[in-house]
């Protein structure tokens, strides 16, 4: 069921992916990337994001969900 999402003037994840905002990527695959969570970096928290902008998780395509799901499995092996 679709639900309204407040429009964003800019997406911080897209700024990170484009290089317009400083961040630290630690892993990636074809459709997803993992970056250090700047608000919880001392705890080792990571953010896993799709490489294509999506307003909500409901907008993600199946192959993007699979790509996001695979990254933590790979990262825990490091
Ligand atoms: Zn975005």
PDB file of the backbone (N, CA, C, O) and the ligand in Angstrom, with CONECT records:
HET     ZN  A 101       1
ATOM      1  N   UNK A   1       0.843  -1.170   0.000  1.00  0.00           N
ATOM      2  CA  UNK A   1       0.000   0.000   0.000  1.00  0.00           C
ATOM      3  C   UNK A   1       0.892   1.237   0.000  1.00  0.00           C
ATOM      4  O   UNK A   1       1.706   1.400   0.909  1.00  0.00           O
ATOM      5  N   UNK A   2       0.759   2.109  -0.991  1.00  0.00           N
ATOM      6  CA  UNK A   2       1.595   3.316  -1.018  1.00  0.00           C
ATOM      7  C   UNK A   2       1.211   4.282   0.091  1.00  0.00           C
ATOM      8  O   UNK A   2       0.051   4.356   0.497  1.00  0.00           O
ATOM      9  N   UNK A   3       2.182   5.006   0.565  1.00  0.00           N
ATOM     10  CA  UNK A   3       1.908   6.032   1.566  1.00  0.00           C
ATOM     11  C   UNK A   3       2.711   7.275   1.205  1.00  0.00           C
ATOM     12  O   UNK A   3       3.783   7.170   0.609  1.00  0.00           O
ATOM     13  N   UNK A   4       2.201   8.451   1.561  1.00  0.00           N
ATOM     14  CA  UNK A   4       2.897   9.685   1.178  1.00  0.00           C
ATOM     15  C   UNK A   4       4.176   9.878   1.971  1.00  0.00           C
ATOM     16  O   UNK A   4       4.229   9.610   3.172  1.00  0.00           O
ATOM     17  N   UNK A   5       5.190  10.340   1.292  1.00  0.00           N
ATOM     18  CA  UNK A   5       6.470  10.643   1.913  1.00  0.00           C
ATOM     19  C   UNK A   5       6.744  12.117   1.655  1.00  0.00           C
ATOM     20  O   UNK A   5       6.566  12.606   0.540  1.00  0.00           O
ATOM     21  N   UNK A   6       7.177  12.813   2.687  1.00  0.00           N
ATOM     22  CA  UNK A   6       7.489  14.234   2.524  1.00  0.00           C
ATOM     23  C   UNK A   6       8.608  14.384   1.504  1.00  0.00           C
ATOM     24  O   UNK A   6       9.593  13.648   1.556  1.00  0.00           O
ATOM     25  N   UNK A   7       8.470  15.327   0.579  1.00  0.00           N
ATOM     26  CA  UNK A   7       9.522  15.496  -0.430  1.00  0.00           C
ATOM     27  C   UNK A   7      10.812  16.013   0.205  1.00  0.00           C
ATOM     28  O   UNK A   7      10.783  16.835   1.121  1.00  0.00           O
ATOM     29  N   UNK A   8      11.924  15.524  -0.290  1.00  0.00           N
ATOM     30  CA  UNK A   8      13.229  15.960   0.174  1.00  0.00           C
ATOM     31  C   UNK A   8      13.800  16.937  -0.841  1.00  0.00           C
ATOM     32  O   UNK A   8      13.656  16.755  -2.050  1.00  0.00           O
ATOM     33  N   UNK A   9      14.454  17.978  -0.328  1.00  0.00           N
ATOM     34  CA  UNK A   9      15.131  18.892  -1.237  1.00  0.00           C
ATOM     35  C   UNK A   9      16.427  18.280  -1.723  1.00  0.00           C
ATOM     36  O   UNK A   9      16.865  18.537  -2.844  1.00  0.00           O
ATOM     37  N   UNK A  10      17.039  17.469  -0.873  1.00  0.00           N
ATOM     38  CA  UNK A  10      18.226  16.736  -1.294  1.00  0.00           C
ATOM     39  C   UNK A  10      18.293  15.439  -0.500  1.00  0.00           C
ATOM     40  O   UNK A  10      17.776  15.340   0.613  1.00  0.00           O
ATOM     41  N   UNK A  11      18.929  14.473  -1.088  1.00  0.00           N
ATOM     42  CA  UNK A  11      19.057  13.164  -0.450  1.00  0.00           C
ATOM     43  C   UNK A  11      20.510  12.994  -0.014  1.00  0.00           C
ATOM     44  O   UNK A  11      21.420  13.048  -0.841  1.00  0.00           O
ATOM     45  N   UNK A  12      20.721  12.791   1.269  1.00  0.00           N
ATOM     46  CA  UNK A  12      22.097  12.686   1.761  1.00  0.00           C
ATOM     47  C   UNK A  12      22.812  11.460   1.192  1.00  0.00           C
ATOM     48  O   UNK A  12      24.025  11.494   0.988  1.00  0.00           O
ATOM     49  N   UNK A  13      22.078  10.387   0.937  1.00  0.00           N
ATOM     50  CA  UNK A  13      22.719   9.200   0.368  1.00  0.00           C
ATOM     51  C   UNK A  13      23.173   9.453  -1.063  1.00  0.00           C
ATOM     52  O   UNK A  13      24.248   9.009  -1.466  1.00  0.00           O
ATOM     53  N   UNK A  14      22.353  10.168  -1.829  1.00  0.00           N
ATOM     54  CA  UNK A  14      22.751  10.502  -3.197  1.00  0.00           C
ATOM     55  C   UNK A  14      23.950  11.445  -3.195  1.00  0.00           C
ATOM     56  O   UNK A  14      24.820  11.341  -4.060  1.00  0.00           O
ATOM     57  N   UNK A  15      24.004  12.363  -2.231  1.00  0.00           N
ATOM     58  CA  UNK A  15      25.167  13.258  -2.119  1.00  0.00           C
ATOM     59  C   UNK A  15      26.423  12.448  -1.827  1.00  0.00           C
ATOM     60  O   UNK A  15      27.488  12.736  -2.371  1.00  0.00           O
ATOM     61  N   UNK A  16      26.305  11.438  -0.973  1.00  0.00           N
ATOM     62  CA  UNK A  16      27.450  10.578  -0.664  1.00  0.00           C
ATOM     63  C   UNK A  16      27.892   9.801  -1.904  1.00  0.00           C
ATOM     64  O   UNK A  16      29.081   9.744  -2.217  1.00  0.00           O
ATOM     65  N   UNK A  17      26.935   9.208  -2.602  1.00  0.00           N
ATOM     66  CA  UNK A  17      27.262   8.383  -3.767  1.00  0.00           C
ATOM     67  C   UNK A  17      27.865   9.204  -4.901  1.00  0.00           C
ATOM     68  O   UNK A  17      28.708   8.707  -5.648  1.00  0.00           O
ATOM     69  N   UNK A  18      27.443  10.443  -5.031  1.00  0.00           N
ATOM     70  CA  UNK A  18      27.968  11.287  -6.114  1.00  0.00           C
ATOM     71  C   UNK A  18      29.315  11.906  -5.763  1.00  0.00           C
ATOM     72  O   UNK A  18      29.995  12.454  -6.631  1.00  0.00           O
ATOM     73  N   UNK A  19      29.702  11.818  -4.480  1.00  0.00           N
ATOM     74  CA  UNK A  19      30.953  12.423  -4.047  1.00  0.00           C
ATOM     75  C   UNK A  19      30.803  13.881  -3.661  1.00  0.00           C
ATOM     76  O   UNK A  19      31.798  14.547  -3.377  1.00  0.00           O
ATOM     77  N   UNK A  20      29.573  14.393  -3.646  1.00  0.00           N
ATOM     78  CA  UNK A  20      29.347  15.791  -3.281  1.00  0.00           C
ATOM     79  C   UNK A  20      29.388  16.007  -1.774  1.00  0.00           C
ATOM     80  O   UNK A  20      29.441  17.149  -1.317  1.00  0.00           O
ATOM     81  N   UNK A  21      29.364  14.941  -1.004  1.00  0.00           N
ATOM     82  CA  UNK A  21      29.474  15.032   0.448  1.00  0.00           C
ATOM     83  C   UNK A  21      30.505  14.014   0.899  1.00  0.00           C
ATOM     84  O   UNK A  21      30.540  12.892   0.393  1.00  0.00           O
ATOM     85  N   UNK A  22      31.344  14.403   1.849  1.00  0.00           N
ATOM     86  CA  UNK A  22      32.398  13.524   2.324  1.00  0.00           C
ATOM     87  C   UNK A  22      31.818  12.349   3.105  1.00  0.00           C
ATOM     88  O   UNK A  22      30.963  12.523   3.974  1.00  0.00           O
ATOM     89  N   UNK A  23      32.298  11.154   2.780  1.00  0.00           N
ATOM     90  CA  UNK A  23      31.856   9.958   3.496  1.00  0.00           C
ATOM     91  C   UNK A  23      32.915   8.883   3.311  1.00  0.00           C
ATOM     92  O   UNK A  23      33.891   9.078   2.587  1.00  0.00           O
ATOM     93  N   UNK A  24      32.717   7.753   3.966  1.00  0.00           N
ATOM     94  CA  UNK A  24      33.679   6.650   3.877  1.00  0.00           C
ATOM     95  C   UNK A  24      32.941   5.369   3.497  1.00  0.00           C
ATOM     96  O   UNK A  24      32.259   4.764   4.325  1.00  0.00           O
ATOM     97  N   UNK A  25      33.086   4.967   2.246  1.00  0.00           N
ATOM     98  CA  UNK A  25      32.506   3.700   1.813  1.00  0.00           C
ATOM     99  C   UNK A  25      33.458   2.571   2.173  1.00  0.00           C
ATOM    100  O   UNK A  25      34.673   2.693   2.013  1.00  0.00           O
ATOM    101  N   UNK A  26      32.901   1.484   2.655  1.00  0.00           N
ATOM    102  CA  UNK A  26      33.745   0.363   3.076  1.00  0.00           C
ATOM    103  C   UNK A  26      33.513  -0.882   2.219  1.00  0.00           C
ATOM    104  O   UNK A  26      34.344  -1.789   2.223  1.00  0.00           O
ATOM    105  N   UNK A  27      32.415  -0.940   1.497  1.00  0.00           N
ATOM    106  CA  UNK A  27      32.139  -2.091   0.638  1.00  0.00           C
ATOM    107  C   UNK A  27      31.055  -1.697  -0.359  1.00  0.00           C
ATOM    108  O   UNK A  27      30.284  -0.763  -0.132  1.00  0.00           O
ATOM    109  N   UNK A  28      31.017  -2.415  -1.442  1.00  0.00           N
ATOM    110  CA  UNK A  28      29.956  -2.181  -2.415  1.00  0.00           C
ATOM    111  C   UNK A  28      29.787  -3.424  -3.271  1.00  0.00           C
ATOM    112  O   UNK A  28      30.670  -4.279  -3.342  1.00  0.00           O
ATOM    113  N   UNK A  29      28.647  -3.503  -3.911  1.00  0.00           N
ATOM    114  CA  UNK A  29      28.432  -4.482  -4.964  1.00  0.00           C
ATOM    115  C   UNK A  29      27.728  -3.740  -6.102  1.00  0.00           C
ATOM    116  O   UNK A  29      27.714  -2.509  -6.122  1.00  0.00           O
ATOM    117  N   UNK A  30      27.155  -4.466  -7.030  1.00  0.00           N
ATOM    118  CA  UNK A  30      26.630  -3.797  -8.225  1.00  0.00           C
ATOM    119  C   UNK A  30      25.483  -2.818  -7.952  1.00  0.00           C
ATOM    120  O   UNK A  30      25.332  -1.841  -8.686  1.00  0.00           O
ATOM    121  N   UNK A  31      24.680  -3.053  -6.928  1.00  0.00           N
ATOM    122  CA  UNK A  31      23.502  -2.208  -6.698  1.00  0.00           C
ATOM    123  C   UNK A  31      23.413  -1.609  -5.299  1.00  0.00           C
ATOM    124  O   UNK A  31      22.433  -0.932  -4.988  1.00  0.00           O
ATOM    125  N   UNK A  32      24.406  -1.838  -4.455  1.00  0.00           N
ATOM    126  CA  UNK A  32      24.361  -1.329  -3.084  1.00  0.00           C
ATOM    127  C   UNK A  32      25.757  -0.945  -2.604  1.00  0.00           C
ATOM    128  O   UNK A  32      26.765  -1.423  -3.126  1.00  0.00           O
ATOM    129  N   UNK A  33      25.794  -0.077  -1.604  1.00  0.00           N
ATOM    130  CA  UNK A  33      27.064   0.341  -1.014  1.00  0.00           C
ATOM    131  C   UNK A  33      26.905   0.430   0.494  1.00  0.00           C
ATOM    132  O   UNK A  33      25.810   0.673   1.003  1.00  0.00           O
ATOM    133  N   UNK A  34      28.020   0.229   1.208  1.00  0.00           N
ATOM    134  CA  UNK A  34      28.033   0.335   2.666  1.00  0.00           C
ATOM    135  C   UNK A  34      28.953   1.466   3.056  1.00  0.00           C
ATOM    136  O   UNK A  34      30.099   1.528   2.611  1.00  0.00           O
ATOM    137  N   UNK A  35      28.455   2.359   3.885  1.00  0.00           N
ATOM    138  CA  UNK A  35      29.266   3.484   4.334  1.00  0.00           C
ATOM    139  C   UNK A  35      29.238   3.562   5.857  1.00  0.00           C
ATOM    140  O   UNK A  35      28.312   3.075   6.506  1.00  0.00           O
ATOM    141  N   UNK A  36      30.276   4.187   6.410  1.00  0.00           N
ATOM    142  CA  UNK A  36      30.345   4.387   7.846  1.00  0.00           C
ATOM    143  C   UNK A  36      29.264   5.379   8.238  1.00  0.00           C
ATOM    144  O   UNK A  36      29.100   6.418   7.598  1.00  0.00           O
ATOM    145  N   UNK A  37      28.532   5.054   9.290  1.00  0.00           N
ATOM    146  CA  UNK A  37      27.516   5.962   9.818  1.00  0.00           C
ATOM    147  C   UNK A  37      28.247   7.029  10.621  1.00  0.00           C
ATOM    148  O   UNK A  37      28.772   6.751  11.699  1.00  0.00           O
ATOM    149  N   UNK A  38      28.280   8.241  10.097  1.00  0.00           N
ATOM    150  CA  UNK A  38      29.058   9.309  10.737  1.00  0.00           C
ATOM    151  C   UNK A  38      28.557   9.654  12.133  1.00  0.00           C
ATOM    152  O   UNK A  38      29.293  10.245  12.923  1.00  0.00           O
ATOM    153  N   UNK A  39      27.328   9.297  12.446  1.00  0.00           N
ATOM    154  CA  UNK A  39      26.797   9.599  13.786  1.00  0.00           C
ATOM    155  C   UNK A  39      27.115   8.511  14.798  1.00  0.00           C
ATOM    156  O   UNK A  39      26.994   8.730  16.003  1.00  0.00           O
ATOM    157  N   UNK A  40      27.522   7.336  14.317  1.00  0.00           N
ATOM    158  CA  UNK A  40      27.817   6.238  15.242  1.00  0.00           C
ATOM    159  C   UNK A  40      29.080   5.496  14.831  1.00  0.00           C
ATOM    160  O   UNK A  40      29.198   4.294  15.066  1.00  0.00           O
ATOM    161  N   UNK A  41      30.036   6.215  14.211  1.00  0.00           N
ATOM    162  CA  UNK A  41      31.223   5.544  13.698  1.00  0.00           C
ATOM    163  C   UNK A  41      32.036   4.877  14.794  1.00  0.00           C
ATOM    164  O   UNK A  41      32.680   3.855  14.554  1.00  0.00           O
ATOM    165  N   UNK A  42      32.014   5.458  16.024  1.00  0.00           N
ATOM    166  CA  UNK A  42      32.808   4.871  17.105  1.00  0.00           C
ATOM    167  C   UNK A  42      32.255   3.520  17.537  1.00  0.00           C
ATOM    168  O   UNK A  42      32.949   2.742  18.193  1.00  0.00           O
ATOM    169  N   UNK A  43      31.016   3.241  17.174  1.00  0.00           N
ATOM    170  CA  UNK A  43      30.414   1.947  17.488  1.00  0.00           C
ATOM    171  C   UNK A  43      30.501   0.984  16.314  1.00  0.00           C
ATOM    172  O   UNK A  43      30.039  -0.154  16.400  1.00  0.00           O
ATOM    173  N   UNK A  44      31.091   1.439  15.224  1.00  0.00           N
ATOM    174  CA  UNK A  44      31.242   0.577  14.059  1.00  0.00           C
ATOM    175  C   UNK A  44      29.975   0.435  13.237  1.00  0.00           C
ATOM    176  O   UNK A  44      29.852  -0.504  12.451  1.00  0.00           O
ATOM    177  N   UNK A  45      29.042   1.340  13.401  1.00  0.00           N
ATOM    178  CA  UNK A  45      27.772   1.244  12.680  1.00  0.00           C
ATOM    179  C   UNK A  45      27.959   1.596  11.205  1.00  0.00           C
ATOM    180  O   UNK A  45      28.673   2.539  10.862  1.00  0.00           O
ATOM    181  N   UNK A  46      27.320   0.839  10.363  1.00  0.00           N
ATOM    182  CA  UNK A  46      27.372   1.052   8.922  1.00  0.00           C
ATOM    183  C   UNK A  46      25.961   1.285   8.396  1.00  0.00           C
ATOM    184  O   UNK A  46      24.977   0.835   8.983  1.00  0.00           O
ATOM    185  N   UNK A  47      25.888   1.992   7.286  1.00  0.00           N
ATOM    186  CA  UNK A  47      24.630   2.172   6.575  1.00  0.00           C
ATOM    187  C   UNK A  47      24.753   1.461   5.239  1.00  0.00           C
ATOM    188  O   UNK A  47      25.720   1.673   4.508  1.00  0.00           O
ATOM    189  N   UNK A  48      23.799   0.635   4.923  1.00  0.00           N
ATOM    190  CA  UNK A  48      23.776  -0.059   3.635  1.00  0.00           C
ATOM    191  C   UNK A  48      22.690   0.618   2.800  1.00  0.00           C
ATOM    192  O   UNK A  48      21.527   0.673   3.202  1.00  0.00           O
ATOM    193  N   UNK A  49      23.078   1.122   1.655  1.00  0.00           N
ATOM    194  CA  UNK A  49      22.141   1.911   0.846  1.00  0.00           C
ATOM    195  C   UNK A  49      22.128   1.413  -0.594  1.00  0.00           C
ATOM    196  O   UNK A  49      23.143   0.928  -1.094  1.00  0.00           O
ATOM    197  N   UNK A  50      20.986   1.530  -1.259  1.00  0.00           N
ATOM    198  CA  UNK A  50      20.956   1.193  -2.683  1.00  0.00           C
ATOM    199  C   UNK A  50      21.681   2.282  -3.467  1.00  0.00           C
ATOM    200  O   UNK A  50      21.689   3.443  -3.058  1.00  0.00           O
ATOM    201  N   UNK A  51      22.279   1.917  -4.571  1.00  0.00           N
ATOM    202  CA  UNK A  51      23.008   2.905  -5.369  1.00  0.00           C
ATOM    203  C   UNK A  51      22.074   3.798  -6.178  1.00  0.00           C
ATOM    204  O   UNK A  51      22.468   4.885  -6.601  1.00  0.00           O
ATOM    205  N   UNK A  52      20.863   3.359  -6.393  1.00  0.00           N
ATOM    206  CA  UNK A  52      19.887   4.193  -7.075  1.00  0.00           C
ATOM    207  C   UNK A  52      18.947   4.787  -6.033  1.00  0.00           C
ATOM    208  O   UNK A  52      18.548   4.119  -5.079  1.00  0.00           O
ATOM    209  N   UNK A  53      18.606   6.047  -6.234  1.00  0.00           N
ATOM    210  CA  UNK A  53      17.737   6.723  -5.274  1.00  0.00           C
ATOM    211  C   UNK A  53      16.371   6.042  -5.215  1.00  0.00           C
ATOM    212  O   UNK A  53      15.755   5.770  -6.245  1.00  0.00           O
ATOM    213  N   UNK A  54      15.918   5.777  -4.016  1.00  0.00           N
ATOM    214  CA  UNK A  54      14.566   5.255  -3.774  1.00  0.00           C
ATOM    215  C   UNK A  54      13.988   6.005  -2.588  1.00  0.00           C
ATOM    216  O   UNK A  54      14.657   6.183  -1.571  1.00  0.00           O
ATOM    217  N   UNK A  55      12.757   6.439  -2.720  1.00  0.00           N
ATOM    218  CA  UNK A  55      12.128   7.194  -1.637  1.00  0.00           C
ATOM    219  C   UNK A  55      11.897   6.335  -0.405  1.00  0.00           C
ATOM    220  O   UNK A  55      12.096   6.795   0.719  1.00  0.00           O
ATOM    221  N   UNK A  56      11.477   5.086  -0.608  1.00  0.00           N
ATOM    222  CA  UNK A  56      11.252   4.167   0.509  1.00  0.00           C
ATOM    223  C   UNK A  56      11.720   2.778   0.104  1.00  0.00           C
ATOM    224  O   UNK A  56      12.005   2.522  -1.066  1.00  0.00           O
ATOM    225  N   UNK A  57      11.794   1.896   1.072  1.00  0.00           N
ATOM    226  CA  UNK A  57      12.186   0.521   0.788  1.00  0.00           C
ATOM    227  C   UNK A  57      11.158  -0.157  -0.128  1.00  0.00           C
ATOM    228  O   UNK A  57      11.478  -1.098  -0.855  1.00  0.00           O
ATOM    229  N   UNK A  58       9.923   0.339  -0.075  1.00  0.00           N
ATOM    230  CA  UNK A  58       8.873  -0.232  -0.925  1.00  0.00           C
ATOM    231  C   UNK A  58       9.108   0.081  -2.399  1.00  0.00           C
ATOM    232  O   UNK A  58       8.554  -0.588  -3.271  1.00  0.00           O
ATOM    233  N   UNK A  59       9.925   1.094  -2.683  1.00  0.00           N
ATOM    234  CA  UNK A  59      10.218   1.476  -4.069  1.00  0.00           C
ATOM    235  C   UNK A  59      11.401   0.705  -4.640  1.00  0.00           C
ATOM    236  O   UNK A  59      11.680   0.796  -5.836  1.00  0.00           O
ATOM    237  N   UNK A  60      12.099  -0.051  -3.799  1.00  0.00           N
ATOM    238  CA  UNK A  60      13.280  -0.791  -4.271  1.00  0.00           C
ATOM    239  C   UNK A  60      12.858  -1.986  -5.109  1.00  0.00           C
ATOM    240  O   UNK A  60      11.858  -2.646  -4.827  1.00  0.00           O
ATOM    241  N   UNK A  61      13.637  -2.246  -6.138  1.00  0.00           N
ATOM    242  CA  UNK A  61      13.381  -3.410  -6.973  1.00  0.00           C
ATOM    243  C   UNK A  61      14.008  -4.641  -6.306  1.00  0.00           C
ATOM    244  O   UNK A  61      14.890  -4.525  -5.454  1.00  0.00           O
ATOM    245  N   UNK A  62      13.542  -5.793  -6.705  1.00  0.00           N
ATOM    246  CA  UNK A  62      13.962  -7.032  -6.053  1.00  0.00           C
ATOM    247  C   UNK A  62      15.482  -7.213  -6.101  1.00  0.00           C
ATOM    248  O   UNK A  62      16.082  -7.619  -5.105  1.00  0.00           O
ATOM    249  N   UNK A  63      16.111  -6.921  -7.237  1.00  0.00           N
ATOM    250  CA  UNK A  63      17.561  -7.103  -7.329  1.00  0.00           C
ATOM    251  C   UNK A  63      18.309  -6.119  -6.418  1.00  0.00           C
ATOM    252  O   UNK A  63      19.423  -6.408  -5.979  1.00  0.00           O
ATOM    253  N   UNK A  64      17.700  -4.956  -6.133  1.00  0.00           N
ATOM    254  CA  UNK A  64      18.331  -4.004  -5.214  1.00  0.00           C
ATOM    255  C   UNK A  64      18.209  -4.497  -3.774  1.00  0.00           C
ATOM    256  O   UNK A  64      19.151  -4.368  -2.992  1.00  0.00           O
ATOM    257  N   UNK A  65      17.074  -5.050  -3.430  1.00  0.00           N
ATOM    258  CA  UNK A  65      16.890  -5.613  -2.088  1.00  0.00           C
ATOM    259  C   UNK A  65      17.883  -6.758  -1.880  1.00  0.00           C
ATOM    260  O   UNK A  65      18.483  -6.871  -0.811  1.00  0.00           O
ATOM    261  N   UNK A  66      18.057  -7.595  -2.882  1.00  0.00           N
ATOM    262  CA  UNK A  66      19.018  -8.691  -2.781  1.00  0.00           C
ATOM    263  C   UNK A  66      20.436  -8.157  -2.592  1.00  0.00           C
ATOM    264  O   UNK A  66      21.205  -8.685  -1.788  1.00  0.00           O
ATOM    265  N   UNK A  67      20.779  -7.100  -3.343  1.00  0.00           N
ATOM    266  CA  UNK A  67      22.129  -6.522  -3.247  1.00  0.00           C
ATOM    267  C   UNK A  67      22.362  -5.924  -1.865  1.00  0.00           C
ATOM    268  O   UNK A  67      23.437  -6.095  -1.290  1.00  0.00           O
ATOM    269  N   UNK A  68      21.365  -5.222  -1.328  1.00  0.00           N
ATOM    270  CA  UNK A  68      21.479  -4.651   0.016  1.00  0.00           C
ATOM    271  C   UNK A  68      21.604  -5.771   1.045  1.00  0.00           C
ATOM    272  O   UNK A  68      22.358  -5.638   2.009  1.00  0.00           O
ATOM    273  N   UNK A  69      20.892  -6.848   0.859  1.00  0.00           N
ATOM    274  CA  UNK A  69      20.912  -7.974   1.791  1.00  0.00           C
ATOM    275  C   UNK A  69      22.258  -8.695   1.785  1.00  0.00           C
ATOM    276  O   UNK A  69      22.678  -9.218   2.818  1.00  0.00           O
ATOM    277  N   UNK A  70      22.926  -8.732   0.664  1.00  0.00           N
ATOM    278  CA  UNK A  70      24.206  -9.465   0.571  1.00  0.00           C
ATOM    279  C   UNK A  70      25.363  -8.746   1.256  1.00  0.00           C
ATOM    280  O   UNK A  70      26.283  -9.406   1.739  1.00  0.00           O
ATOM    281  N   UNK A  71      25.348  -7.425   1.313  1.00  0.00           N
ATOM    282  CA  UNK A  71      26.502  -6.696   1.842  1.00  0.00           C
ATOM    283  C   UNK A  71      26.815  -6.996   3.307  1.00  0.00           C
ATOM    284  O   UNK A  71      27.982  -7.244   3.612  1.00  0.00           O
ATOM    285  N   UNK A  72      25.860  -6.991   4.232  1.00  0.00           N
ATOM    286  CA  UNK A  72      26.224  -7.310   5.625  1.00  0.00           C
ATOM    287  C   UNK A  72      26.809  -8.708   5.768  1.00  0.00           C
ATOM    288  O   UNK A  72      27.691  -8.929   6.598  1.00  0.00           O
ATOM    289  N   UNK A  73      26.331  -9.641   4.976  1.00  0.00           N
ATOM    290  CA  UNK A  73      26.875 -10.994   5.037  1.00  0.00           C
ATOM    291  C   UNK A  73      28.349 -10.986   4.656  1.00  0.00           C
ATOM    292  O   UNK A  73      29.160 -11.695   5.252  1.00  0.00           O
ATOM    293  N   UNK A  74      28.688 -10.166   3.647  1.00  0.00           N
ATOM    294  CA  UNK A  74      30.087 -10.062   3.219  1.00  0.00           C
ATOM    295  C   UNK A  74      30.909  -9.283   4.238  1.00  0.00           C
ATOM    296  O   UNK A  74      32.056  -9.636   4.511  1.00  0.00           O
ATOM    297  N   UNK A  75      30.337  -8.235   4.797  1.00  0.00           N
ATOM    298  CA  UNK A  75      31.079  -7.387   5.727  1.00  0.00           C
ATOM    299  C   UNK A  75      31.391  -8.119   7.024  1.00  0.00           C
ATOM    300  O   UNK A  75      32.449  -7.881   7.608  1.00  0.00           O
ATOM    301  N   UNK A  76      30.533  -8.979   7.488  1.00  0.00           N
ATOM    302  CA  UNK A  76      30.807  -9.658   8.754  1.00  0.00           C
ATOM    303  C   UNK A  76      31.953 -10.658   8.618  1.00  0.00           C
ATOM    304  O   UNK A  76      32.514 -11.098   9.622  1.00  0.00           O
ATOM    305  N   UNK A  77      32.304 -11.020   7.378  1.00  0.00           N
ATOM    306  CA  UNK A  77      33.427 -11.912   7.154  1.00  0.00           C
ATOM    307  C   UNK A  77      34.761 -11.157   7.226  1.00  0.00           C
ATOM    308  O   UNK A  77      35.815 -11.766   7.409  1.00  0.00           O
ATOM    309  N   UNK A  78      34.704  -9.825   7.081  1.00  0.00           N
ATOM    310  CA  UNK A  78      35.953  -9.030   7.051  1.00  0.00           C
ATOM    311  C   UNK A  78      36.554  -8.906   8.438  1.00  0.00           C
ATOM    312  O   UNK A  78      37.599  -8.276   8.604  1.00  0.00           O
TER     313      UNK A  78
HETATM  314 ZN    ZN A 101      18.912   9.464  -2.883  1.00  0.00          ZN
END
